[in-house]
């Protein structure tokens, strides 16, 4: 699963990767924060073992991977990129899956594109900042609330990855996770995956991550009640990164939602087992 690129009408490059046959039901995957198409990699063995029939397309948001940085973007700019990418890839209607920080982007896509979106899935997705527990979520509480300081934080992180000095960042990330996630993520193969994924995210520097971290602190710009597609939400009972209570709060505000609690899972562990296959199967 290698990154490829599309050229959008405004001249920007959009990086993407895909898995699965082209004639399978399409699922647009909205990756977490601050990640990219490599986020899907731990799920692939599970999907293959379970013979999941889906064409999963992971689009790298502006500034991540090969995608051109887009200054001043909001959640509501993303649906236009998704629609144009889908057109270029020959995709008509599709499902969207938002994972962690990709949650607001998936919902924005469904809100704007309406009937083109068949169904929506949120796996441990971020809720608005007013939802219970969200102010302590690491994507919100970790980066500074001051834009300039936040930019410096992420530029220093990008520099650390460029110099091969990423262990401090990884160890700090692990320290914010719950026990089930820390145990899973200390495995050598998982630490290697996270290292490569973060290195890819920061290869253009830290400005995209700094911008995006600011978006999670502000109103989304649309009401979840506008999402008319059937929406399934999955949250981990052992998740200390995005609390399940925020997902319940969000589900209550979506018109056609179904909330599922994974009691044993954290923020990452669901990706490594049968739960990953269940998520994609529901959407495909």
C-alpha positions as a printed NumPy array, in Angstrom:
array([[  0.   ,   0.   ,   0.   ],
       [  2.068,   2.906,  -1.342],
       [  1.214,   6.591,  -1.451],
       [  0.129,   7.916,  -4.826],
       [ -0.904,  11.444,  -5.757],
       [ -3.763,  13.28 ,  -7.43 ],
       [ -3.685,  16.82 ,  -8.803],
       [ -6.71 ,  18.856,  -7.784],
       [ -8.329,  21.567,  -9.898],
       [ -6.655,  24.341,  -7.896],
       [ -3.229,  22.811,  -8.548],
       [ -2.731,  21.264,  -5.12 ],
       [ -1.405,  17.728,  -4.753],
       [ -3.428,  15.247,  -2.731],
       [ -1.609,  12.154,  -1.523],
       [ -3.533,   8.921,  -1.077],
       [ -3.181,   5.167,  -0.777],
       [ -5.711,   2.419,  -1.273],
       [ -6.293,  -1.237,  -0.444],
       [ -8.716,  -3.739,  -1.941],
       [-10.182,  -4.399,  -5.391],
       [-11.456,  -1.456,  -7.438],
       [-14.881,  -3.025,  -7.899],
       [-15.454,  -3.505,  -4.149],
       [-17.652,  -1.103,  -2.139],
       [-15.617,   2.093,  -1.592],
       [-14.793,   3.476,   1.856],
       [-13.054,   6.846,   2.225],
       [-10.853,   6.613,   5.329],
       [-10.271,   9.879,   7.232],
       [ -7.069,   9.318,   9.192],
       [ -6.348,  10.47 ,  12.718],
       [ -4.191,  13.279,  14.064],
       [ -1.432,  13.903,  13.167],
       [ -1.121,  10.871,  10.904],
       [ -1.541,   9.835,   7.262],
       [ -2.243,   6.855,   4.995],
       [  0.136,   4.625,   6.977],
       [ -2.425,   4.542,   9.782],
       [ -4.274,   1.779,   7.946],
       [ -1.305,  -0.621,   7.894],
       [ -1.899,  -2.488,  11.207],
       [ -5.457,  -3.261,  10.11 ],
       [ -4.537,  -4.877,   6.797],
       [ -3.621,  -8.369,   8.11 ],
       [ -6.968,  -8.481,   9.949],
       [ -8.907,  -7.391,   6.871],
       [ -7.092,  -9.932,   4.718],
       [ -7.611, -12.796,   7.18 ],
       [-11.313, -12.016,   7.311],
       [-11.602, -11.648,   3.524],
       [-13.199,  -8.209,   3.831],
       [-14.447,  -6.949,   0.477],
       [-13.86 ,  -3.206,   0.394],
       [-11.914,  -0.599,  -1.545],
       [-10.425,   1.544,   1.219],
       [ -9.052,   4.9  ,   0.07 ],
       [ -7.   ,   6.879,   2.588],
       [ -6.625,  10.533,   1.609],
       [ -3.813,  12.473,   3.273],
       [ -5.103,  15.794,   4.527],
       [ -3.327,  19.004,   3.429],
       [  0.225,  19.215,   4.76 ],
       [  0.521,  15.517,   5.623],
       [  2.438,  13.061,   3.443],
       [  2.569,  14.455,  -0.104],
       [ -0.576,  16.572,   0.224],
       [  0.005,  20.267,  -0.347],
       [ -0.391,  22.437,   2.75 ],
       [ -3.544,  24.564,   2.7  ],
       [ -3.402,  27.664,   4.873],
       [ -6.528,  28.629,   6.796],
       [ -8.448,  25.459,   6.008],
       [-11.387,  24.291,   8.123],
       [-13.302,  21.035,   8.516],
       [-15.72 ,  22.226,   5.834],
       [-12.968,  22.59 ,   3.221],
       [-12.295,  18.851,   3.373],
       [-15.515,  17.583,   1.699],
       [-14.606,  19.409,  -1.515],
       [-11.258,  17.602,  -1.641],
       [-12.971,  14.285,  -0.94 ],
       [-15.542,  14.814,  -3.69 ],
       [-12.911,  15.82 ,  -6.236],
       [-10.648,  12.909,  -5.304],
       [-13.565,  10.49 ,  -5.585],
       [-14.371,  11.853,  -9.049],
       [-10.761,  11.452, -10.172],
       [-10.673,   7.89 ,  -8.836],
       [-13.926,   6.932, -10.533],
       [-15.872,   6.578,  -7.292],
       [-19.54 ,   7.566,  -7.185],
       [-21.212,   7.01 ,  -3.825],
       [-19.104,   5.88 ,  -0.89 ],
       [-19.005,   5.325,   2.85 ],
       [-16.722,   7.38 ,   5.093],
       [-14.771,   6.201,   8.12 ],
       [-13.31 ,   8.723,  10.548],
       [-10.745,   7.429,  13.031],
       [ -9.782,   9.522,  16.086],
       [ -8.997,  13.027,  14.782],
       [-10.55 ,  12.05 ,  11.456],
       [-13.986,  11.929,  13.066],
       [-14.941,  15.581,  12.454],
       [-13.728,  15.314,   8.848],
       [-15.889,  12.253,   8.201],
       [-18.95 ,  13.969,   9.648],
       [-18.241,  17.176,   7.715],
       [-18.027,  15.119,   4.517],
       [-21.389,  13.487,   5.193],
       [-22.916,  16.838,   6.149],
       [-21.837,  18.571,   2.933],
       [-22.06 ,  15.76 ,   0.377],
       [-25.428,  14.449,   1.526],
       [-26.71 ,  11.437,  -0.393],
       [-23.341,  10.787,  -2.01 ],
       [-22.283,   9.353,   1.368],
       [-23.918,   5.967,   1.933],
       [-23.047,   5.591,   5.62 ],
       [-20.64 ,   6.945,   8.216],
       [-18.41 ,   5.188,  10.705],
       [-16.573,   6.806,  13.615],
       [-13.979,   4.703,  15.418],
       [-12.746,   6.398,  18.63 ],
       [-13.554,   9.684,  16.875],
       [-12.988,  13.083,  18.44 ],
       [-16.16 ,  14.882,  19.492],
       [-16.598,  18.661,  19.772],
       [-14.658,  20.283,  22.598],
       [-17.83 ,  20.788,  24.656],
       [-18.449,  17.022,  24.819],
       [-17.697,  15.323,  28.17 ],
       [-14.022,  14.511,  28.571],
       [-12.859,  16.172,  25.353],
       [-10.909,  19.002,  26.982],
       [ -8.611,  16.37 ,  28.475],
       [ -8.238,  14.412,  25.211],
       [ -4.573,  14.435,  24.181],
       [ -5.227,  16.022,  20.763],
       [ -6.739,  19.002,  22.593],
       [ -4.933,  19.112,  25.933],
       [ -1.448,  18.3  ,  24.599],
       [ -0.774,  21.121,  22.09 ],
       [ -0.725,  24.686,  23.375],
       [ -3.853,  26.794,  23.075],
       [ -1.673,  29.648,  21.789],
       [ -1.148,  29.361,  18.045],
       [  2.47 ,  30.583,  17.904],
       [  3.573,  28.308,  20.729],
       [  1.709,  25.409,  19.159],
       [  3.523,  26.006,  15.861],
       [  6.889,  25.97 ,  17.665],
       [  5.93 ,  22.736,  19.467],
       [  5.174,  20.922,  16.245],
       [  8.12 ,  22.344,  14.328],
       [ 10.396,  21.034,  17.078],
       [  8.713,  17.639,  16.794],
       [  9.233,  17.659,  13.015],
       [ 12.893,  18.54 ,  13.506],
       [ 13.318,  15.675,  15.975],
       [ 11.963,  13.195,  13.433],
       [ 14.152,  14.656,  10.692],
       [ 17.223,  14.141,  12.867],
       [ 16.224,  10.651,  13.979],
       [ 15.576,  11.85 ,  17.542],
       [ 11.955,  10.777,  17.759],
       [ 12.141,   8.568,  20.864],
       [ 11.228,  11.414,  23.202],
       [  8.065,  12.192,  21.229],
       [  7.073,   8.528,  21.114],
       [  7.677,   8.023,  24.817],
       [  5.639,  11.118,  25.647],
       [  2.79 ,   9.856,  23.44 ],
       [  2.853,   6.47 ,  25.165],
       [  2.709,   8.131,  28.574],
       [ -0.684,   9.679,  27.755],
       [ -2.257,   6.352,  26.733],
       [ -4.195,   3.892,  28.842],
       [ -2.608,   0.652,  29.985],
       [ -4.039,  -1.539,  27.216],
       [ -2.692,   0.81 ,  24.554],
       [  0.722,   1.221,  26.221],
       [  1.105,  -2.549,  26.327],
       [  0.207,  -2.938,  22.646],
       [  2.254,   0.019,  21.437],
       [  5.487,  -1.007,  23.172],
       [  5.712,  -4.057,  20.886],
       [  8.668,  -3.444,  18.506],
       [  6.562,  -3.744,  15.355],
       [  4.002,  -1.237,  16.645],
       [  6.648,   1.245,  17.758],
       [  8.281,   0.931,  14.339],
       [  4.919,   1.554,  12.655],
       [  4.262,   4.649,  14.727],
       [  7.766,   5.976,  14.062],
       [  7.432,   5.626,  10.294],
       [  3.912,   7.044,  10.305],
       [  4.922,  10.109,  12.295],
       [  8.04 ,  10.652,  10.207],
       [  5.809,  10.7  ,   7.128],
       [  3.385,  13.13 ,   8.779],
       [  6.099,  15.615,   9.692],
       [  8.2  ,  15.508,   6.536],
       [  6.8  ,  18.89 ,   5.449],
       [  7.341,  20.321,   8.932],
       [  4.899,  20.965,  11.75 ],
       [  2.587,  23.638,  10.349],
       [ -0.162,  21.238,   9.237],
       [ -0.303,  19.594,  12.664],
       [ -0.317,  22.993,  14.386],
       [ -3.217,  24.192,  12.215],
       [ -5.204,  21.019,  12.757],
       [ -4.688,  21.011,  16.527],
       [ -6.229,  24.47 ,  16.557],
       [ -9.304,  23.286,  14.655],
       [-10.136,  20.731,  17.355],
       [-10.308,  23.536,  19.924],
       [-12.881,  25.575,  17.998],
       [-16.505,  25.044,  16.924],
       [-16.683,  22.666,  13.986],
       [-18.636,  25.009,  11.734],
       [-21.518,  22.59 ,  11.204],
       [-24.082,  20.843,  13.359],
       [-23.878,  17.031,  13.643],
       [-27.666,  17.081,  13.279],
       [-27.087,  17.877,   9.593],
       [-25.661,  14.372,   9.028],
       [-28.531,  12.341,   7.605],
       [-26.582,   9.193,   6.741],
       [-26.735,   6.158,   8.991],
       [-23.841,   6.498,  11.447],
       [-22.16 ,   3.812,  13.551],
       [-19.896,   4.916,  16.41 ],
       [-17.375,   2.623,  18.131],
       [-15.495,   3.615,  21.298],
       [-13.175,   1.795,  23.661],
       [-14.049,   1.406,  27.316],
       [-10.324,   1.398,  28.151],
       [ -9.504,   4.388,  25.923],
       [ -7.766,   7.191,  27.831],
       [ -7.102,   9.214,  24.673],
       [-10.713,   9.8  ,  23.575],
       [-13.186,   8.841,  26.315],
       [-16.203,   6.75 ,  25.392],
       [-18.5  ,   9.228,  27.142],
       [-17.71 ,  11.807,  24.455],
       [-18.813,   9.31 ,  21.811],
       [-22.114,   8.705,  23.58 ],
       [-22.652,  12.468,  23.727],
       [-21.981,  12.769,  20.002],
       [-24.215,   9.793,  19.157],
       [-27.091,  11.498,  20.954],
       [-26.753,  14.436,  18.551],
       [-26.616,  12.447,  15.323],
       [-30.061,  11.753,  13.813],
       [-29.44 ,   8.153,  12.706],
       [-26.764,   6.773,  15.006],
       [-25.85 ,   3.51 ,  16.683],
       [-23.296,   3.526,  19.522],
       [-21.097,   0.478,  20.191],
       [-18.827,   0.154,  23.225],
       [-15.753,  -2.07 ,  23.084],
       [-15.192,  -2.662,  26.816],
       [-11.757,  -4.214,  26.378],
       [-10.28 ,  -1.851,  23.789],
       [ -8.324,   1.362,  23.978],
       [ -7.511,   3.904,  21.293],
       [ -5.348,   1.602,  19.154],
       [ -5.951,  -1.998,  20.2  ],
       [ -9.165,  -2.367,  18.192],
       [ -7.099,  -1.984,  14.994],
       [ -5.212,  -5.206,  15.717],
       [ -8.107,  -7.627,  16.097],
       [-11.497,  -8.657,  14.787],
       [-13.002,  -5.262,  15.685],
       [-11.18 ,  -3.733,  12.691],
       [-12.852,  -6.21 ,  10.352],
       [-16.232,  -5.506,  11.941],
       [-15.846,  -1.753,  11.387],
       [-15.055,  -2.049,   7.692],
       [-17.634,  -4.781,   7.106],
       [-20.424,  -2.594,   8.478],
       [-19.504,   0.224,   6.097],
       [-18.701,  -1.767,   2.937]])
